[in-house]
């Protein structure tokens, strides 16, 4: 992660989903997301 990316997104969490990995900003952990929210990854 570059310095600019860290400034924009902060720390990240890499989560094992059982089917791969999900990389999300730490500030979004536990918020959930919808398919059109732009957070990436698969919708659960």
C-alpha positions, -999 to 999 in steps of 0.1 A, spaced: 0 0 0 14 34 -9 15 63 14 -13 81 -7 -35 50 -5 -30 47 33 -39 84 37 -71 79 16 -83 45 31 -64 41 64 -55 7 77 -70 -24 60 -83 -57 71 -78 -89 51 -106 -113 58 -107 -150 48 -142 -156 35 -137 -194 29 -138 -188 -8 -110 -162 -10 -100 -130 7 -118 -98 12 -98 -66 16 -116 -37 33 -107 -5 50 -107 -10 88 -132 18 92 -158 -2 72 -154 -35 92 -188 -47 105 -208 -22 84 -218 -47 57 -224 -36 22 -248 -38 -7 -238 -48 -42 -239 -12 -54 -222 5 -25 -187 3 -41 -171 -15 -12 -161 -44 -35 -162 -82 -28 -191 -105 -29 -225 -96 -14 -235 -120 13 
